[in-house]
Amino acid sequence: MDFWPSCGFNLLKRQSDGRLVVTDDYLRLYYARPELAPVAESCGAERALHASLLQNPRRGVTEAEIEALADPDARENYRVFIRFRSRLLAAETLEAFYFDLFRDDIAVPPEFIHHTAQVILRGILDGASDGLEARAAELFFRKQRVSINDGAIMLADDETVEMHANGGGFGNLGKLLKEGRTSPRTIELDVLDEASAGRYFERDERHDTVLSLNHGRPGCLALTRVLERWIAHFHGVRAAVTPVREIPDEDWVWHVGLDAEATAMLNEIYNGGEVEEERMKRVIGLFRVDFRDPVVMQPEVAGAPVFLGLAAAADGTLRMKPQNLLMNLPLARRT
């Protein structure tokens, strides 16, 4: 099953272990982005530079060539991209590049980071036929709008909601969703379930489907499977991820927040602080991670579960940070 074709996954080479290697055609995908593609007002030097990079995507670019561009925004965009390209080509694989971004605290435009996560996930899910898993994977690289209504936890794509909320296709109902006062079920967004999951692949790049994240429901379980595969792909270890309703004190020795808000709340509670009830209502997911082989963990926590948290920010959005699963798990060795 092919999906997310515009992300460029099919332009990459794939190693025997499933990791991805950058190609010239993948670099050309970046040159076609609006930050670099020439526009009507582009000067001759900019057009010439762009054409030469399309011809030879890895060729060096001098500061003099960038200084020759008339548009200051174009100059800055090229400087940013050339730094990004340099790190990208220095890494053996796309996964190694992504890992090193956070290990070395490298400054890269957020959109490039999210795109890299998407392409890696496309490889992880290659051959998948479950639309719920593909939709759950969108949490890793696209901001979500969270709606909690009568106990239903619904996640809609934030950009899609924003696009239509101000008098667009969703009308006043879209405005209500934007303000967090109604469920996406009441507007023209389809809530995926097991019966309708296959329809995701008919509209995979429209980002107009809704994921129900209620405890133990199909959407929630799909997310756990994606989390398992993400951990296995990067760390080479097997883990079972299961949803839980709370974290028992006697088992709580390690936690990882999957977003900034959950990280802050879990840290506060673990350190003996109090989190107000209204803020706690923004917690939309708790998960337990059990590593199949305790020897892969740091000796002091070997055999203990790791708990994950997911929470909406004060503005009702969720920006997941999948890199936390790269940097913050108590593993004895990272690959």
DRENDO-1510 file (C-alpha; in Angstrom, 1 decimal, always signed):
<recs>
REC; n; res; u; v; w
REC; 1; MET; +0.0; +0.0; +0.0 .
REC; 2; ASP; +1.5; +3.3; -1.1 .
REC; 3; PHE; +0.8; +6.5; +0.9 .
REC; 4; TRP; +2.3; +9.9; +1.5 .
REC; 5; PRO; +3.8; +9.9; -2.0 .
REC; 6; SER; +4.9; +13.6; -1.8 .
REC; 7; CYS; +7.2; +12.9; +1.2 .
REC; 8; GLY; +9.8; +11.4; -1.2 .
REC; 9; PHE; +10.2; +8.0; +0.4 .
REC; 10; ASN; +10.2; +6.3; -3.0 .
REC; 11; LEU; +13.2; +8.5; -4.0 .
REC; 12; LEU; +15.4; +7.0; -1.3 .
REC; 13; LYS; +17.6; +3.9; -1.3 .
REC; 14; ARG; +16.9; +1.3; +1.4 .
REC; 15; GLN; +19.5; -0.8; +3.2 .
REC; 16; SER; +18.9; -4.4; +4.2 .
REC; 17; ASP; +18.1; -3.3; +7.7 .
REC; 18; GLY; +15.4; -0.9; +6.4 .
REC; 19; ARG; +17.3; +2.3; +7.1 .
REC; 20; LEU; +17.2; +5.0; +4.4 .
REC; 21; VAL; +20.0; +6.4; +2.3 .
REC; 22; VAL; +19.8; +9.9; +0.6 .
REC; 23; THR; +19.8; +10.0; -3.2 .
REC; 24; ASP; +20.2; +12.9; -5.7 .
REC; 25; ASP; +16.5; +12.7; -6.5 .
REC; 26; TYR; +15.6; +13.1; -2.8 .
REC; 27; LEU; +17.8; +16.2; -2.7 .
REC; 28; ARG; +16.0; +17.5; -5.8 .
REC; 29; LEU; +12.7; +17.2; -3.8 .
REC; 30; TYR; +14.1; +19.9; -1.5 .
REC; 31; TYR; +15.1; +22.2; -4.3 .
REC; 32; ALA; +11.5; +22.1; -5.4 .
REC; 33; ARG; +10.3; +23.5; -2.1 .
REC; 34; PRO; +8.9; +27.0; -2.0 .
REC; 35; GLU; +11.9; +28.2; +0.1 .
REC; 36; LEU; +14.3; +27.4; -2.8 .
REC; 37; ALA; +12.3; +27.2; -6.0 .
REC; 38; PRO; +12.7; +30.4; -8.1 .
REC; 39; VAL; +9.7; +32.8; -8.5 .
REC; 40; ALA; +8.9; +35.4; -11.1 .
REC; 41; GLU; +10.9; +38.0; -9.3 .
REC; 42; SER; +14.0; +35.8; -8.9 .
REC; 43; CYS; +17.3; +37.3; -10.3 .
REC; 44; GLY; +19.4; +35.5; -12.9 .
REC; 45; ALA; +22.0; +34.4; -10.4 .
REC; 46; GLU; +19.3; +32.7; -8.3 .
REC; 47; ARG; +17.9; +31.0; -11.3 .
REC; 48; ALA; +21.4; +29.8; -12.4 .
REC; 49; LEU; +22.2; +28.5; -9.0 .
REC; 50; HIS; +19.0; +26.6; -8.7 .
REC; 51; ALA; +19.4; +25.1; -12.2 .
REC; 52; SER; +22.9; +24.0; -11.4 .
REC; 53; LEU; +21.8; +22.3; -8.2 .
REC; 54; LEU; +19.1; +20.4; -10.0 .
REC; 55; GLN; +21.7; +19.2; -12.4 .
REC; 56; ASN; +24.2; +18.3; -9.7 .
REC; 57; PRO; +22.4; +18.2; -6.3 .
REC; 58; ARG; +25.5; +17.6; -4.2 .
REC; 59; ARG; +27.7; +20.2; -5.7 .
REC; 60; GLY; +29.4; +22.7; -3.4 .
REC; 61; VAL; +28.0; +26.2; -3.1 .
REC; 62; THR; +30.3; +29.1; -2.2 .
REC; 63; GLU; +29.4; +32.1; +0.0 .
REC; 64; ALA; +30.2; +34.3; -3.1 .
REC; 65; GLU; +27.4; +32.5; -5.0 .
REC; 66; ILE; +25.0; +33.1; -2.3 .
REC; 67; GLU; +26.0; +36.7; -1.9 .
REC; 68; ALA; +25.3; +37.2; -5.6 .
REC; 69; LEU; +21.6; +36.6; -5.0 .
REC; 70; ALA; +19.6; +39.8; -5.1 .
REC; 71; ASP; +16.9; +38.7; -2.7 .
REC; 72; PRO; +18.0; +38.6; +1.0 .
REC; 73; ASP; +15.4; +36.0; +1.9 .
REC; 74; ALA; +16.8; +33.8; -0.9 .
REC; 75; ARG; +20.3; +34.2; +0.4 .
REC; 76; GLU; +19.2; +33.2; +3.9 .
REC; 77; ASN; +17.2; +30.2; +2.7 .
REC; 78; TYR; +20.2; +28.9; +0.7 .
REC; 79; ARG; +22.5; +29.3; +3.7 .
REC; 80; VAL; +20.1; +27.4; +5.9 .
REC; 81; PHE; +19.6; +24.7; +3.3 .
REC; 82; ILE; +23.3; +24.2; +2.5 .
REC; 83; ARG; +24.0; +23.7; +6.3 .
REC; 84; PHE; +21.2; +21.2; +6.4 .
REC; 85; ARG; +22.4; +19.4; +3.3 .
REC; 86; SER; +25.9; +19.2; +4.7 .
REC; 87; ARG; +24.7; +17.4; +7.8 .
REC; 88; LEU; +22.3; +15.2; +5.8 .
REC; 89; LEU; +25.1; +14.0; +3.4 .
REC; 90; ALA; +27.6; +13.5; +6.2 .
REC; 91; ALA; +25.3; +10.9; +7.9 .
REC; 92; GLU; +25.3; +7.3; +6.7 .
REC; 93; THR; +21.5; +7.1; +6.8 .
REC; 94; LEU; +18.5; +9.4; +7.2 .
REC; 95; GLU; +17.9; +7.8; +10.6 .
REC; 96; ALA; +21.5; +8.6; +11.7 .
REC; 97; PHE; +21.0; +12.2; +10.6 .
REC; 98; TYR; +17.7; +12.4; +12.5 .
REC; 99; PHE; +19.2; +10.9; +15.7 .
REC; 100; ASP; +22.2; +13.2; +15.6 .
REC; 101; LEU; +20.0; +16.3; +15.3 .
REC; 102; PHE; +19.0; +15.8; +18.9 .
REC; 103; ARG; +22.2; +14.2; +20.2 .
REC; 104; ASP; +24.3; +17.1; +19.0 .
REC; 105; ASP; +21.6; +19.8; +19.4 .
REC; 106; ILE; +21.8; +20.9; +15.7 .
REC; 107; ALA; +19.8; +23.8; +14.6 .
REC; 108; VAL; +17.5; +22.8; +11.7 .
REC; 109; PRO; +14.2; +24.3; +10.5 .
REC; 110; PRO; +11.3; +22.5; +12.3 .
REC; 111; GLU; +9.7; +21.8; +8.9 .
REC; 112; PHE; +12.8; +19.9; +7.8 .
REC; 113; ILE; +12.8; +17.9; +11.1 .
REC; 114; HIS; +9.1; +17.0; +10.7 .
REC; 115; HIS; +9.6; +16.0; +7.1 .
REC; 116; THR; +12.5; +13.7; +8.0 .
REC; 117; ALA; +10.3; +12.1; +10.7 .
REC; 118; GLN; +7.6; +11.5; +8.2 .
REC; 119; VAL; +9.9; +9.9; +5.6 .
REC; 120; ILE; +11.4; +7.6; +8.3 .
REC; 121; LEU; +7.9; +6.6; +9.4 .
REC; 122; ARG; +6.9; +5.9; +5.9 .
REC; 123; GLY; +9.7; +3.4; +5.7 .
REC; 124; ILE; +8.8; +1.9; +9.1 .
REC; 125; LEU; +5.2; +1.4; +7.9 .
REC; 126; ASP; +6.1; +0.3; +4.4 .
REC; 127; GLY; +3.7; -2.4; +3.4 .
REC; 128; ALA; +1.2; -1.5; +6.1 .
REC; 129; SER; -2.5; -1.9; +5.3 .
REC; 130; ASP; -3.9; -0.5; +8.5 .
REC; 131; GLY; -5.1; +3.1; +7.9 .
REC; 132; LEU; -5.4; +3.6; +11.7 .
REC; 133; GLU; -1.6; +3.0; +12.1 .
REC; 134; ALA; -0.8; +5.5; +9.3 .
REC; 135; ARG; -3.2; +8.1; +10.8 .
REC; 136; ALA; -1.7; +7.5; +14.3 .
REC; 137; ALA; +1.8; +8.0; +12.8 .
REC; 138; GLU; +0.8; +11.6; +11.7 .
REC; 139; LEU; +1.0; +12.5; +15.4 .
REC; 140; PHE; +4.8; +12.2; +15.1 .
REC; 141; PHE; +5.1; +14.9; +12.5 .
REC; 142; ARG; +1.9; +17.0; +12.3 .
REC; 143; LYS; +0.4; +19.2; +15.1 .
REC; 144; GLN; -3.0; +18.0; +16.2 .
REC; 145; ARG; -6.1; +19.8; +17.5 .
REC; 146; VAL; -7.4; +17.9; +20.6 .
REC; 147; SER; -11.1; +17.8; +21.4 .
REC; 148; ILE; -12.4; +16.2; +24.6 .
REC; 149; ASN; -16.2; +16.0; +24.7 .
REC; 150; ASP; -18.3; +13.8; +26.8 .
REC; 151; GLY; -15.3; +11.5; +27.4 .
REC; 152; ALA; -14.4; +11.2; +23.7 .
REC; 153; ILE; -10.8; +12.2; +22.9 .
REC; 154; MET; -10.6; +13.2; +19.3 .
REC; 155; LEU; -7.5; +14.4; +17.4 .
REC; 156; ALA; -7.9; +16.3; +14.2 .
REC; 157; ASP; -5.1; +17.9; +12.1 .
REC; 158; ASP; -4.4; +21.4; +13.4 .
REC; 159; GLU; -3.5; +22.9; +10.0 .
REC; 160; THR; -6.7; +21.5; +8.4 .
REC; 161; VAL; -8.9; +22.8; +11.3 .
REC; 162; GLU; -7.2; +26.2; +11.1 .
REC; 163; MET; -7.7; +26.3; +7.3 .
REC; 164; HIS; -11.4; +25.8; +7.6 .
REC; 165; ALA; -12.3; +27.3; +11.0 .
REC; 166; ASN; -12.7; +30.9; +9.9 .
REC; 167; GLY; -15.7; +30.7; +7.6 .
REC; 168; GLY; -14.2; +27.9; +5.5 .
REC; 169; GLY; -15.6; +24.5; +4.7 .
REC; 170; PHE; -16.5; +23.8; +8.2 .
REC; 171; GLY; -18.3; +27.0; +9.0 .
REC; 172; ASN; -19.3; +27.9; +12.5 .
REC; 173; LEU; -18.9; +24.3; +13.6 .
REC; 174; GLY; -15.2; +24.5; +12.6 .
REC; 175; LYS; -14.9; +27.6; +14.8 .
REC; 176; LEU; -16.3; +25.7; +17.7 .
REC; 177; LEU; -13.8; +22.9; +17.1 .
REC; 178; LYS; -11.0; +25.4; +17.0 .
REC; 179; GLU; -12.0; +26.7; +20.4 .
REC; 180; GLY; -12.2; +23.2; +21.7 .
REC; 181; ARG; -16.0; +23.2; +22.4 .
REC; 182; THR; -17.2; +20.5; +20.2 .
REC; 183; SER; -16.1; +17.1; +18.8 .
REC; 184; PRO; -14.8; +16.7; +15.2 .
REC; 185; ARG; -17.6; +14.1; +14.8 .
REC; 186; THR; -20.0; +17.0; +14.3 .
REC; 187; ILE; -18.2; +18.5; +11.3 .
REC; 188; GLU; -17.2; +17.3; +7.9 .
REC; 189; LEU; -14.3; +15.2; +9.1 .
REC; 190; ASP; -14.5; +11.4; +9.2 .
REC; 191; VAL; -13.6; +9.6; +12.4 .
REC; 192; LEU; -11.6; +6.5; +11.5 .
REC; 193; ASP; -12.5; +3.2; +13.1 .
REC; 194; GLU; -11.7; -0.4; +12.2 .
REC; 195; ALA; -14.4; -0.5; +9.6 .
REC; 196; SER; -13.4; +2.7; +7.9 .
REC; 197; ALA; -9.6; +2.5; +8.4 .
REC; 198; GLY; -9.0; +1.5; +4.7 .
REC; 199; ARG; -10.5; +4.8; +3.5 .
REC; 200; TYR; -7.5; +6.6; +5.0 .
REC; 201; PHE; -5.4; +5.5; +2.0 .
REC; 202; GLU; -7.9; +7.2; -0.4 .
REC; 203; ARG; -7.1; +10.6; +1.2 .
REC; 204; ASP; -3.8; +10.1; +3.0 .
REC; 205; GLU; -2.4; +13.6; +2.1 .
REC; 206; ARG; -5.6; +15.5; +2.8 .
REC; 207; HIS; -5.1; +15.2; +6.6 .
REC; 208; ASP; -8.9; +15.4; +7.1 .
REC; 209; THR; -9.5; +12.3; +9.1 .
REC; 210; VAL; -9.9; +12.2; +12.9 .
REC; 211; LEU; -8.3; +9.7; +15.3 .
REC; 212; SER; -10.1; +8.6; +18.5 .
REC; 213; LEU; -7.5; +8.2; +21.2 .
REC; 214; ASN; -9.8; +6.8; +23.9 .
REC; 215; HIS; -8.2; +4.2; +26.2 .
REC; 216; GLY; -8.1; +0.7; +24.6 .
REC; 217; ARG; -9.9; +1.8; +21.5 .
REC; 218; PRO; -8.6; +0.9; +18.0 .
REC; 219; GLY; -7.0; +4.3; +17.4 .
REC; 220; CYS; -5.2; +4.2; +20.7 .
REC; 221; LEU; -4.0; +0.6; +20.1 .
REC; 222; ALA; -2.8; +1.7; +16.6 .
REC; 223; LEU; -0.7; +4.4; +18.2 .
REC; 224; THR; +0.9; +1.8; +20.6 .
REC; 225; ARG; +1.9; -0.3; +17.6 .
REC; 226; VAL; +3.6; +2.6; +15.9 .
REC; 227; LEU; +5.4; +3.5; +19.1 .
REC; 228; GLU; +6.7; -0.1; +19.3 .
REC; 229; ARG; +7.9; +0.0; +15.7 .
REC; 230; TRP; +9.6; +3.4; +16.1 .
REC; 231; ILE; +11.5; +2.1; +19.2 .
REC; 232; ALA; +12.5; -1.1; +17.4 .
REC; 233; HIS; +13.6; +0.7; +14.3 .
REC; 234; PHE; +15.9; +3.2; +16.1 .
REC; 235; HIS; +17.1; +1.1; +19.0 .
REC; 236; GLY; +17.0; -2.4; +17.7 .
REC; 237; VAL; +15.1; -3.7; +20.7 .
REC; 238; ARG; +11.7; -5.2; +21.1 .
REC; 239; ALA; +9.2; -3.5; +23.4 .
REC; 240; ALA; +5.5; -4.0; +24.2 .
REC; 241; VAL; +3.6; -0.7; +24.6 .
REC; 242; THR; +0.2; -0.9; +26.3 .
REC; 243; PRO; -2.3; +1.8; +27.3 .
REC; 244; VAL; -2.8; +2.3; +31.0 .
REC; 245; ARG; -5.3; +4.5; +33.0 .
REC; 246; GLU; -2.8; +5.5; +35.6 .
REC; 247; ILE; +0.8; +5.0; +36.8 .
REC; 248; PRO; +1.1; +3.0; +39.9 .
REC; 249; ASP; +3.5; +4.5; +42.4 .
REC; 250; GLU; +5.2; +1.2; +43.1 .
REC; 251; ASP; +6.1; +0.7; +39.4 .
REC; 252; TRP; +7.0; +4.3; +38.7 .
REC; 253; VAL; +10.8; +4.5; +38.3 .
REC; 254; TRP; +11.1; +6.0; +34.8 .
REC; 255; HIS; +8.9; +8.1; +32.5 .
REC; 256; VAL; +9.1; +9.8; +29.2 .
REC; 257; GLY; +6.8; +12.6; +28.1 .
REC; 258; LEU; +5.9; +12.4; +24.5 .
REC; 259; ASP; +5.3; +16.2; +24.3 .
REC; 260; ALA; +6.4; +19.3; +26.3 .
REC; 261; GLU; +3.2; +19.4; +28.4 .
REC; 262; ALA; +3.2; +15.8; +29.4 .
REC; 263; THR; +6.9; +16.0; +30.2 .
REC; 264; ALA; +6.3; +18.9; +32.5 .
REC; 265; MET; +3.4; +17.3; +34.3 .
REC; 266; LEU; +5.0; +13.9; +34.7 .
REC; 267; ASN; +8.2; +15.6; +36.1 .
REC; 268; GLU; +6.2; +17.6; +38.6 .
REC; 269; ILE; +4.2; +14.7; +39.9 .
REC; 270; TYR; +7.2; +12.4; +40.1 .
REC; 271; ASN; +9.1; +15.0; +42.1 .
REC; 272; GLY; +6.2; +15.2; +44.6 .
REC; 273; GLY; +4.5; +18.3; +43.2 .
REC; 274; GLU; +0.8; +18.9; +42.7 .
REC; 275; VAL; -0.8; +19.4; +39.3 .
REC; 276; GLU; -4.2; +21.2; +39.3 .
REC; 277; GLU; -7.2; +19.2; +38.3 .
REC; 278; GLU; -8.0; +21.2; +35.2 .
REC; 279; ARG; -4.5; +20.8; +33.9 .
REC; 280; MET; -4.6; +17.0; +34.5 .
REC; 281; LYS; -7.7; +16.8; +32.3 .
REC; 282; ARG; -5.4; +17.6; +29.4 .
REC; 283; VAL; -3.7; +14.2; +29.7 .
REC; 284; ILE; -5.0; +12.2; +26.7 .
REC; 285; GLY; -2.8; +9.1; +26.9 .
REC; 286; LEU; -0.7; +7.1; +29.3 .
REC; 287; PHE; +1.3; +4.1; +28.2 .
REC; 288; ARG; +3.5; +1.4; +29.7 .
REC; 289; VAL; +6.6; +0.1; +27.9 .
REC; 290; ASP; +8.0; -3.3; +28.8 .
REC; 291; PHE; +11.2; -4.3; +27.1 .
REC; 292; ARG; +11.2; -8.0; +26.1 .
REC; 293; ASP; +14.8; -8.4; +27.2 .
REC; 294; PRO; +15.7; -6.5; +30.4 .
REC; 295; VAL; +19.4; -6.7; +29.5 .
REC; 296; VAL; +18.9; -3.9; +27.0 .
REC; 297; MET; +18.1; -1.5; +29.9 .
REC; 298; GLN; +20.4; +0.4; +32.2 .
REC; 299; PRO; +21.2; -2.0; +35.1 .
REC; 300; GLU; +19.6; +0.1; +37.8 .
REC; 301; VAL; +16.2; +0.0; +36.1 .
REC; 302; ALA; +16.5; -3.4; +34.3 .
REC; 303; GLY; +13.1; -5.1; +34.2 .
REC; 304; ALA; +11.1; -2.1; +35.3 .
REC; 305; PRO; +8.4; -0.6; +33.0 .
REC; 306; VAL; +8.8; +2.8; +31.4 .
REC; 307; PHE; +5.7; +5.0; +31.3 .
REC; 308; LEU; +4.9; +7.4; +28.5 .
REC; 309; GLY; +2.6; +10.4; +28.7 .
REC; 310; LEU; +0.7; +12.4; +26.1 .
REC; 311; ALA; -1.1; +15.7; +26.9 .
REC; 312; ALA; -2.7; +18.6; +25.1 .
REC; 313; ALA; -1.2; +22.1; +25.6 .
REC; 314; ALA; -3.2; +24.9; +27.1 .
REC; 315; ASP; -4.3; +26.0; +23.7 .
REC; 316; GLY; -5.8; +22.6; +22.9 .
REC; 317; THR; -3.1; +21.5; +20.5 .
REC; 318; LEU; -0.7; +18.5; +20.6 .
REC; 319; ARG; +2.8; +18.7; +19.2 .
REC; 320; MET; +4.4; +15.3; +19.8 .
REC; 321; LYS; +8.2; +15.0; +20.2 .
REC; 322; PRO; +9.1; +11.6; +19.0 .
REC; 323; GLN; +12.8; +12.4; +19.5 .
REC; 324; ASN; +12.1; +11.9; +23.2 .
REC; 325; LEU; +12.0; +8.2; +22.5 .
REC; 326; LEU; +15.4; +8.4; +21.0 .
REC; 327; MET; +17.1; +10.4; +23.8 .
REC; 328; ASN; +15.3; +9.6; +27.0 .
REC; 329; LEU; +14.7; +5.8; +27.2 .
REC; 330; PRO; +16.8; +4.1; +29.9 .
REC; 331; LEU; +18.6; +1.9; +27.5 .
REC; 332; ALA; +22.1; +0.5; +28.2 .
REC; 333; ARG; +23.3; +1.1; +24.6 .
REC; 334; ARG; +21.9; +3.1; +21.8 .
REC; 335; THR; +22.6; +2.3; +18.1 .
</recs>
